[in-house]
């Protein structure tokens, strides 16, 4: 009995000893885990601090080489003239050359796609027109996603559009033109400068809202459409003031409405389209700067801040107005929201008109 008791005590001590050892091991593991967690926390904190310190430093050193400024339209056009004005001022502000490059094709999509696929380091930007909001609905195959692959910087300018008619028509204003068109269904024609341009879609929208049965005559460009209007080949067209003013002043065409919310200071007698009896038909040709998606936020903000300074300069305002554009600025967020709104708007117009490009 005594032996059994002694053996029991020994086994009891062994079991107790094993339990203590396990407890100590468990304690050591927990201590090690806590140490690792602390080390991990310290490492993460250091990484976050490093990133926070590096980002402003990166922005401060930007730019340290020339910036490519892609113009997705041919040389000599409104986009080209505007981009060169902006590029020169950005170069002065940033202390590095901002080099304009014309990359035309597919209604602006060749140049825009090039930027969308470029390295997001702030050294490639683009001046886009409404193509980025129109193309997703117009083209059956688009090789880039304007929303996902581009980072808006700011809207930079807009051009109000005018509704022109041939002076020989027996009408004096927009209301009378609509009435005349309805009284002569299928007999009037409007000139369009290329499928999917903002002026083309403005004509389509105007026709739809006014419920006019007028036919479309498509020209290679706005200059050819203007010649067609002056030659009585067509009865109406939509175009921006820069190209229209000389012909208006010469009496070769007549402006009956401006597609904006306010009258133009240099055409005070031309009513707005709303004054002409048609609502929700304000259409401007706008321009904005964008970079590839993924471009560091600090660089986007830097470019935006520089543009806000530039757009307030009297010489910038004078040069842009001389080129027929109204200078504007927005935050990147405002521009992004504007693109989304415009995309929805033109998608509806394109679908209703059954337009598409292969």
C-alpha angles and dihedrals in degrees: 000000000000090000092051090049092049091048089049090053091049092049089045091054090047092051089046091048092051092050092052091048092051090048091052091049091049089049091051091050092050090048090049090048091051090049091051091047091051091047091049091049091050091048093049091047091051091049092050091048091048091050091047091051095042098050096060089042090052090049090049092054092047122137108029097152139031120298120224112226108197117209107195093202136066123280117271098033129112093269092051094049092046094047092053091052091050094042093054093051093045089051091053092049098043098040093231132092115268102203119203115219123186112220103169129176144101095032093306096313097112093063095039092051090050090058093043089057095043127107108279096232101114095256096103121054134160138215105221132190123202089295091099090060097039103041099066090065099032102049119065089208122030118176096210139041110233093201098045102033103042132064114211117227104176145315105254108182147356135202120207115224127229131213108225128189133185110266093230092070112106093240134098104196146007096278092053091047091054091048091048092049091051090049089052105040115192093004101094126071136201128207119236125193104215130324116285099012116137091248091049092051090044088058091048091049092047091050091050098046093046091044092229122163099217128144128240124235111190121213131187092246146350092268091058091046090052090052088050091052093048089048093052092245089125134021104217143016141171119231142148122267098248093068094034104048098079091050093045092050090048091052092239092122134019126227111216101169144008116221095226138090094251136039118258118254091225092047101038094158095056109094124223117256089252089055085052090061101261121111129203094020100115106135124172128176102237134191130205142173121240138174131201114286111262094041106145112271092232091058092050089050092047093053091045092050092049091050091051088055092046096048090056093055113107093223091052091051092048094049094047094047090048086056089053097253132118112227116230139162137202139174116266088251093053091049091049091052091046091054091052092050093048091048091056092045096052093041088063093047093047093048094049091048091045092230125163142156124209 
